[in-house]
């Protein structure tokens, strides 16, 4: 079994929370430093939301 490091676990949890807010039509704030991958997360969520 592959162990997930704490940063990866936090990323997974944040993505789940983000999707939950979008699914419920709630507002959310995505706060992270420059180069942290915010845009790629939003693009991923947009793509997978349209794919469902």
Secondary structure, 3 states (H helix, E strand, C coil): CCCCCHHHHHHHHHHHHHHHHHHHCCCCCCCCCCCCCHHHHHHHHHHHHHHC
